Amino acid sequence: MLETSARLLRLLSLLQIRRDWTGPILAERVGVTTRTVRNDIDRLRRLGYPVEAQPGFAGGYRLGESATMPPMLLDDEEAVAVAVALGGASASPVEGVAEASVSALTKIQRLLPSRLRERVESLRSASLPLPAQGNPVDLDTLVTIAAACRNTEQLRFDYEHDGGSVTRRRVEPYRLVGGGGRWYLFSWDVDRDDWRTFRVDRMALRMPVGPRFAPKPLPPDDAITAHVSRGIATAMWRFRARVIAHAPAEHIRARIPVELRIVELGRDRCEFTVGSDDPRMLALYLGMLDVEFEVVDSPELAGALREVAERFVRAAGRA
C-alpha cells in the first residue's frame, strides 16, 4: 500500500510540472508498466484529480482543470522558491496582493519541514524589500488589462500625465510589464498610430472593453522590455530638449550612451529628444557629439549652452 501511495504521489508530481505526457514516458519515469500507469490514473481520478486521456498514437495524459484546487506537490527547491516569491510580493504595488501573499506564506511555512523553514527564514531575515513606488494598482484593473491583452480587445481610459493633465486614450493592449515597483502597459495607441507605454496606476479604465482588434506583429520580448525601460528612464528627466543634429542617425546612436528614438530628416540630418536632471550636463554631452546641432524647444538647454560656451571662451583666452 505504501509503495502504491508513493507511486501515485510521484505520478501526480509529474502531471503537475508538464502539460502533456505519453503513457510510455510516464511509465519510464515512474518505473512501472503502461498498464500500471493506466490503473494509477484511474486511482487519481477516484481521488478527485481531473486527469484527461487523449487517445491515439500522439495521445497521452494531462491534468485538466478542476472546480476546486487540488493539492500541489512541490520539491524542496520549488517550495523555497514559492516562499521567497511570496515574501517579495509583500511589497507589491497591487492592492490586496500584499495581504494575500503574507497569508499564503504563513500557511506554507507551517507545512515546510524544519530544514526548508530555516532556509526561507534566513532569506527573509536578510532581505529588505523596497516599498512600491507611485499609487497602488487595483487588482481588478490589472486583471481586466491582462484579459484584454489575451482576448485582443481594445481599452479606453483616462490617463493622468506628470503635470496633472488628463487625456482620453484608445489603445490595443499587448503586454503588461512589471518593474521598479510599478506596472506598465505596452500597447498600440490607435489615435496616435504608434507604440506607447502607460503606467497602470495612472490609468482610469472606461468600461466595457472592446471591440476586438486584429493583432499586429509584435517586436521580440527583449525589444518590448527595452522599449519600456527606455520610457521609464526618460520619464525621470527633469529637463528635455528636442535637438536636430547635422549628422546621420548612425553617428548619433554610436555616441549617445542611452537608447533613443531618432528620426531621420535626410541623409545628414536627424532629430531626437534628450534629457537630463542638469541642463549644463546635457550641454556638455551634446558638445561631445562632435557635430553641428540645433536646439528646437528648450530655453533651459539654450541658456546652459551659452553659459558653457562663455566659460570655454574665457578659458581659451587665458591660455
C-alpha positions as CSV (number, residue, x, y, z in Angstrom):
1,M,0.0,0.0,0.0
2,L,2.8,2.4,0.9
3,E,4.5,1.6,-2.4
4,T,1.3,2.4,-4.4
5,S,0.8,5.7,-2.5
6,A,4.4,6.8,-3.1
7,R,3.9,5.9,-6.8
8,L,0.7,7.9,-7.0
9,L,2.4,11.0,-5.5
10,R,5.3,10.7,-8.0
11,L,2.8,10.4,-10.9
12,L,0.8,13.4,-9.6
13,S,4.0,15.4,-9.3
14,L,4.9,14.7,-12.9
15,L,1.5,15.6,-14.2
16,Q,1.7,19.0,-12.4
17,I,5.0,20.1,-14.0
18,R,4.2,19.5,-17.6
19,R,1.1,19.8,-19.7
20,D,1.2,16.5,-21.7
21,W,2.7,13.1,-21.0
22,T,2.6,9.9,-23.1
23,G,1.9,6.7,-21.3
24,P,5.3,5.1,-22.1
25,I,7.2,8.2,-20.9
26,L,5.3,8.3,-17.6
27,A,5.8,4.6,-17.2
28,E,9.6,5.0,-17.7
29,R,9.8,8.0,-15.3
30,V,7.8,6.1,-12.6
31,G,9.4,2.8,-13.2
32,V,6.3,0.7,-14.0
33,T,4.4,-0.7,-16.9
34,T,2.0,1.3,-19.0
35,R,-0.8,-0.9,-17.7
36,T,0.1,0.2,-14.1
37,V,0.1,3.8,-15.2
38,R,-3.4,3.4,-16.5
39,N,-4.5,1.8,-13.2
40,D,-2.8,4.6,-11.2
41,I,-4.5,7.3,-13.4
42,D,-7.9,5.7,-12.5
43,R,-7.0,5.8,-8.8
44,L,-6.1,9.6,-9.1
45,R,-9.4,10.2,-10.8
46,R,-11.3,8.5,-7.9
47,L,-9.4,10.8,-5.5
48,G,-10.8,13.8,-7.4
49,Y,-7.9,14.7,-9.7
50,P,-9.2,15.5,-13.3
51,V,-6.7,13.6,-15.4
52,E,-7.6,13.7,-19.0
53,A,-6.7,10.9,-21.5
54,Q,-6.0,11.6,-25.2
55,P,-6.4,8.5,-27.4
56,G,-4.3,7.7,-30.4
57,F,-0.6,7.5,-31.3
58,A,0.1,11.1,-30.3
59,G,-2.2,10.9,-27.2
60,G,-1.3,10.8,-23.6
61,Y,-2.4,12.2,-20.2
62,R,-2.8,15.7,-18.9
63,L,-4.0,17.2,-15.6
64,G,-7.2,19.1,-16.5
65,E,-9.0,22.0,-14.8
66,S,-11.0,21.3,-11.7
67,A,-13.8,23.1,-9.9
68,T,-11.6,23.0,-6.7
69,M,-7.9,23.5,-6.4
70,P,-6.3,20.1,-5.7
71,P,-3.2,19.8,-3.5
72,M,0.0,20.6,-5.3
73,L,3.3,18.7,-4.8
74,L,6.5,20.8,-4.6
75,D,10.0,19.5,-4.3
76,D,12.4,21.3,-1.9
77,E,13.7,23.9,-4.4
78,E,10.2,24.7,-5.6
79,A,8.9,25.1,-2.1
80,V,11.7,27.5,-1.2
81,A,11.2,29.4,-4.5
82,V,7.5,29.9,-3.8
83,A,8.1,31.0,-0.2
84,V,10.7,33.6,-1.4
85,A,8.5,34.9,-4.1
86,L,5.6,35.3,-1.7
87,G,7.9,37.2,0.7
88,G,8.9,39.6,-2.1
89,A,5.2,40.1,-3.0
90,S,4.6,41.6,0.4
91,A,5.8,44.9,-1.1
92,S,3.6,44.5,-4.2
93,P,2.1,47.7,-5.7
94,V,-1.1,45.8,-6.4
95,E,-3.9,46.3,-3.8
96,G,-4.7,43.2,-1.9
97,V,-1.8,41.1,-3.1
98,A,0.5,42.1,-0.2
99,E,-2.0,40.8,2.4
100,A,-2.8,37.7,0.4
101,S,0.9,36.9,-0.1
102,V,1.6,37.2,3.6
103,S,-1.4,34.9,4.4
104,A,-0.2,32.3,1.9
105,L,3.4,32.5,3.1
106,T,2.3,31.8,6.6
107,K,0.4,28.7,5.6
108,I,3.3,27.4,3.5
109,Q,5.8,28.0,6.3
110,R,3.7,25.9,8.7
111,L,3.9,23.0,6.3
112,L,7.6,23.2,5.5
113,P,10.0,20.8,7.1
114,S,12.5,22.4,9.5
115,R,15.4,22.2,7.1
116,L,13.5,24.2,4.5
117,R,11.9,26.6,7.0
118,E,15.4,27.6,8.2
119,R,16.4,28.4,4.6
120,V,13.3,30.5,4.0
121,E,13.7,32.3,7.3
122,S,17.4,33.1,6.5
123,L,16.4,34.7,3.2
124,R,13.5,36.5,4.8
125,S,15.5,38.0,7.7
126,A,18.4,39.1,5.4
127,S,16.1,40.7,2.8
128,L,14.6,44.2,2.9
129,P,12.1,44.8,0.1
130,L,11.9,48.4,-1.3
131,P,8.5,50.0,-0.9
132,A,6.3,50.2,-4.0
133,Q,6.5,53.5,-6.0
134,G,3.6,55.5,-7.2
135,N,-0.1,54.8,-6.4
136,P,-1.2,51.3,-5.7
137,V,-2.7,49.4,-8.6
138,D,-6.2,48.0,-8.3
139,L,-6.1,44.2,-8.8
140,D,-9.3,44.2,-10.8
141,T,-7.8,46.8,-13.1
142,L,-4.7,44.7,-13.6
143,V,-6.8,41.6,-14.3
144,T,-9.0,43.5,-16.8
145,I,-6.0,44.7,-18.7
146,A,-4.4,41.3,-18.8
147,A,-7.7,39.8,-20.1
148,A,-7.9,42.5,-22.8
149,C,-4.3,41.6,-23.9
150,R,-5.3,37.9,-24.1
151,N,-8.6,38.5,-25.8
152,T,-7.3,41.2,-28.2
153,E,-9.8,43.7,-27.0
154,Q,-9.3,47.5,-27.2
155,L,-9.1,49.5,-24.0
156,R,-10.4,53.0,-23.4
157,F,-9.1,55.0,-20.4
158,D,-8.3,58.4,-19.0
159,Y,-4.6,58.9,-18.5
160,E,-3.0,61.3,-16.0
161,H,0.3,62.8,-17.1
162,D,3.2,64.1,-15.0
163,G,1.8,67.7,-14.9
164,G,-1.6,66.5,-13.8
165,S,-3.3,66.9,-17.2
166,V,-5.6,64.1,-18.3
167,T,-6.1,62.8,-21.8
168,R,-8.5,60.2,-23.2
169,R,-6.7,57.2,-24.8
170,R,-7.8,54.3,-27.0
171,V,-5.3,51.5,-27.3
172,E,-4.7,47.9,-28.5
173,P,-3.1,46.3,-25.4
174,Y,-0.4,43.7,-25.9
175,R,1.9,43.2,-22.8
176,L,1.9,44.0,-19.1
177,V,5.5,44.7,-17.9
178,G,6.4,44.9,-14.2
179,G,9.5,46.8,-12.9
180,G,10.7,49.2,-10.3
181,G,7.6,48.6,-8.1
182,R,5.2,49.6,-10.9
183,W,3.2,48.0,-13.7
184,Y,3.3,49.3,-17.3
185,L,1.1,48.6,-20.3
186,F,2.8,48.2,-23.7
187,S,0.2,49.0,-26.4
188,W,-0.6,50.4,-29.8
189,D,-2.1,53.9,-29.5
190,V,-4.9,53.8,-32.1
191,D,-5.3,57.6,-32.3
192,R,-1.5,58.4,-32.4
193,D,-0.7,55.4,-34.7
194,D,2.4,54.4,-32.7
195,W,3.6,52.1,-29.9
196,R,3.1,53.7,-26.4
197,T,3.8,52.7,-22.8
198,F,1.4,53.7,-20.0
199,R,1.7,53.4,-16.2
200,V,-1.2,51.3,-15.0
201,D,-1.6,53.3,-11.7
202,R,-2.3,56.4,-13.8
203,M,-5.0,54.7,-15.9
204,A,-8.7,55.0,-15.2
205,L,-10.4,52.4,-17.3
206,R,-13.7,53.1,-19.1
207,M,-15.9,50.0,-19.4
208,P,-16.8,48.0,-21.2
209,V,-13.7,46.9,-23.1
210,G,-13.7,46.3,-26.8
211,P,-14.1,46.0,-29.7
212,R,-11.9,43.2,-30.8
213,F,-8.8,44.0,-32.9
214,A,-6.5,42.1,-35.3
215,P,-3.1,41.8,-33.5
216,K,-0.1,43.5,-35.1
217,P,3.2,41.7,-35.4
218,L,4.9,42.2,-32.1
219,P,8.6,43.0,-31.5
220,P,10.6,40.4,-29.7
221,D,10.1,40.3,-25.9
222,D,13.5,41.8,-25.2
223,A,12.7,44.7,-27.6
224,I,9.5,45.3,-25.7
225,T,11.2,45.4,-22.3
226,A,13.9,47.6,-23.7
227,H,11.2,50.0,-25.1
228,V,9.5,50.1,-21.6
229,S,12.8,50.5,-19.8
230,R,13.8,53.4,-22.1
231,G,10.5,55.1,-21.4
232,I,10.9,54.7,-17.7
233,A,14.4,56.2,-17.8
234,T,13.4,59.2,-20.0
235,A,10.3,59.8,-17.9
236,M,12.6,60.7,-14.9
237,W,14.4,63.5,-16.7
238,R,13.8,67.0,-15.2
239,F,14.8,68.8,-18.4
240,R,14.1,67.7,-22.0
241,A,15.2,69.1,-25.3
242,R,14.4,68.4,-28.9
243,V,17.6,68.5,-30.9
244,I,18.3,68.5,-34.7
245,A,21.8,67.2,-35.4
246,H,23.5,67.7,-38.7
247,A,24.8,64.2,-38.9
248,P,23.5,60.7,-39.9
249,A,21.4,58.9,-37.3
250,E,24.1,56.1,-37.0
251,H,26.6,58.7,-35.9
252,I,24.3,59.9,-33.0
253,R,23.4,56.3,-31.9
254,A,27.1,55.5,-31.7
255,R,27.9,58.4,-29.3
256,I,24.8,58.6,-27.0
257,P,25.0,56.1,-24.1
258,V,21.2,55.6,-23.8
259,E,18.9,54.2,-26.5
260,L,16.9,57.0,-28.1
261,R,14.2,57.2,-30.8
262,I,16.0,59.0,-33.6
263,V,14.0,60.3,-36.6
264,E,16.0,60.7,-39.9
265,L,15.3,64.0,-41.6
266,G,17.6,63.4,-44.5
267,R,20.9,61.9,-45.4
268,D,22.9,64.0,-42.9
269,R,20.2,65.3,-40.5
270,C,18.2,63.7,-37.8
271,E,16.1,64.6,-34.8
272,F,15.9,63.2,-31.3
273,T,14.8,64.2,-27.8
274,V,17.3,64.0,-24.9
275,G,17.1,65.0,-21.3
276,S,18.9,65.3,-18.0
277,D,18.5,66.5,-14.4
278,D,21.0,69.3,-15.2
279,P,20.9,71.2,-18.5
280,R,24.6,72.0,-18.2
281,M,25.4,68.3,-18.1
282,L,23.2,67.9,-21.2
283,A,25.1,70.7,-22.9
284,L,28.4,69.0,-22.3
285,Y,27.1,65.7,-23.6
286,L,25.8,67.3,-26.8
287,G,29.1,69.0,-27.3
288,M,30.8,65.6,-27.2
289,L,28.8,64.5,-30.3
290,D,31.3,66.5,-32.4
291,V,28.6,67.7,-34.9
292,E,26.6,70.8,-35.6
293,F,23.2,70.8,-33.9
294,E,20.2,73.0,-33.2
295,V,18.1,73.2,-30.0
296,V,14.4,73.3,-31.0
297,D,12.4,74.0,-27.9
298,S,14.4,74.1,-24.6
299,P,15.3,77.5,-23.2
300,E,17.0,75.8,-20.2
301,L,19.4,74.0,-22.6
302,A,19.9,77.1,-24.7
303,G,20.9,79.0,-21.6
304,A,23.2,76.2,-20.4
305,L,24.9,76.2,-23.9
306,R,25.6,79.9,-23.7
307,E,27.0,79.6,-20.1
308,V,29.3,76.7,-21.0
309,A,30.4,78.3,-24.3
310,E,31.3,81.6,-22.5
311,R,33.3,79.6,-19.8
312,F,35.2,77.8,-22.6
313,V,35.9,81.0,-24.4
314,R,37.3,82.6,-21.2
315,A,39.4,79.5,-20.6
316,A,40.8,79.6,-24.1
317,G,41.6,83.3,-23.8
318,R,43.6,82.8,-20.6
319,A,45.5,80.0,-22.3
